[in-house]
């Protein structure tokens, strides 16, 4: 039996926030959408989450900065943080993974690629 997981999608683009939920909700996942770091941090401080899909290129606070902030806070050590990006040169993937991301998911996403990250 699969445990229902809470997923937070953090992206400044509304379409990019919507798509993961379209794939995950029918499978029993709960999906929260946030348009940036401030909204996400406010929500995460008061709610439990298993997985974060985090856009790299956002205004104000980048995904990389937010990931590093989450990794330094004991409350979020359990989080699986996935970089959610359209650009992923090998050296960038290496940087993100060494900076605290667990995996990298390329946009536009495919359902199979997304679901493989949850296994």
C-alpha positions as CSV (number, residue, x, y, z in Angstrom):
1,X,0.0,0.0,0.0
2,X,1.4,3.4,-1.0
3,X,1.3,6.1,1.6
4,X,-0.3,9.3,0.5
5,X,2.4,12.0,0.3
6,X,2.2,15.7,0.5
7,X,4.0,17.5,-2.4
8,X,4.8,21.2,-2.6
9,X,5.4,22.6,-6.1
10,X,7.3,26.0,-5.9
11,X,7.5,27.8,-9.2
12,X,6.8,31.4,-10.2
13,X,5.1,30.1,-13.4
14,X,1.4,29.1,-12.9
15,X,1.5,26.5,-15.7
16,X,4.6,24.8,-14.3
17,X,2.9,24.6,-10.9
18,X,-0.3,23.1,-12.3
19,X,1.2,20.2,-14.3
20,X,2.7,18.1,-11.5
21,X,-0.7,18.2,-9.7
22,X,-2.5,17.0,-12.7
23,X,-0.3,13.9,-12.7
24,X,-0.1,13.3,-8.9
25,X,-3.6,14.1,-7.5
26,X,-5.4,11.3,-9.4
27,X,-2.8,8.9,-7.7
28,X,-3.8,10.1,-4.3
29,X,-1.1,12.7,-3.7
30,X,-1.9,16.0,-2.0
31,X,-0.3,18.9,-3.9
32,X,0.2,22.4,-2.6
33,X,1.3,25.1,-5.2
34,X,3.4,28.1,-4.1
35,X,4.5,30.9,-6.4
36,X,7.8,31.6,-4.6
37,X,10.1,31.1,-1.6
38,X,8.2,33.4,0.8
39,X,4.8,31.6,0.3
40,X,6.5,28.2,0.4
41,X,8.4,28.9,3.7
42,X,5.2,30.3,5.3
43,X,3.3,27.2,4.4
44,X,6.1,24.7,5.3
45,X,6.5,26.2,8.7
46,X,2.9,25.1,9.6
47,X,2.4,22.0,7.4
48,X,4.0,18.7,6.8
49,X,5.5,17.9,3.4
50,X,7.3,14.9,2.0
51,X,8.6,16.2,-1.4
52,X,9.3,19.6,-2.8
53,X,9.5,20.3,-6.5
54,X,11.5,23.5,-6.6
55,X,12.1,25.7,-9.6
56,X,15.7,26.9,-9.9
57,X,15.0,30.3,-11.7
58,X,12.7,32.4,-9.6
59,X,12.7,36.1,-8.8
60,X,13.8,37.4,-5.4
61,X,15.0,34.0,-3.9
62,X,16.3,31.4,-6.3
63,X,15.5,27.7,-5.9
64,X,19.1,27.1,-5.1
65,X,19.0,29.7,-2.3
66,X,15.7,28.2,-0.9
67,X,17.1,24.7,-1.0
68,X,20.2,25.7,0.9
69,X,18.0,27.5,3.5
70,X,15.7,24.5,3.9
71,X,18.8,22.2,4.3
72,X,20.1,24.3,7.2
73,X,16.8,24.1,9.2
74,X,16.4,20.9,11.2
75,X,12.6,20.9,10.7
76,X,13.1,20.2,7.0
77,X,15.8,17.6,7.1
78,X,13.4,14.8,6.1
79,X,12.4,16.7,2.9
80,X,13.1,15.2,-0.5
81,X,14.0,18.3,-2.6
82,X,13.9,18.0,-6.3
83,X,15.2,20.7,-8.6
84,X,12.5,21.5,-11.2
85,X,14.1,23.2,-14.2
86,X,14.3,23.6,-17.9
87,X,18.1,23.9,-18.0
88,X,20.3,21.1,-16.8
89,X,23.9,21.0,-18.2
90,X,25.9,18.2,-16.4
91,X,27.9,20.8,-14.4
92,X,24.6,22.4,-13.2
93,X,23.1,19.1,-12.1
94,X,26.3,18.4,-10.2
95,X,26.2,21.8,-8.5
96,X,22.5,21.4,-7.5
97,X,23.0,17.9,-6.1
98,X,26.1,19.0,-4.2
99,X,24.1,22.0,-2.9
100,X,21.3,19.9,-1.3
101,X,18.9,18.8,-4.1
102,X,18.2,15.1,-4.1
103,X,17.3,14.9,-7.8
104,X,16.7,17.0,-10.9
105,X,13.5,16.9,-12.9
106,X,13.6,18.5,-16.4
107,X,10.8,20.7,-17.7
108,X,8.6,20.1,-19.6
109,X,8.0,17.1,-17.3
110,X,6.7,13.7,-18.3
111,X,4.5,11.8,-16.0
112,X,6.8,8.7,-15.9
113,X,9.9,10.8,-15.1
114,X,8.0,12.5,-12.3
115,X,6.6,9.3,-10.8
116,X,10.1,7.6,-10.9
117,X,11.3,10.2,-8.4
118,X,8.7,9.1,-5.9
119,X,10.0,5.5,-5.7
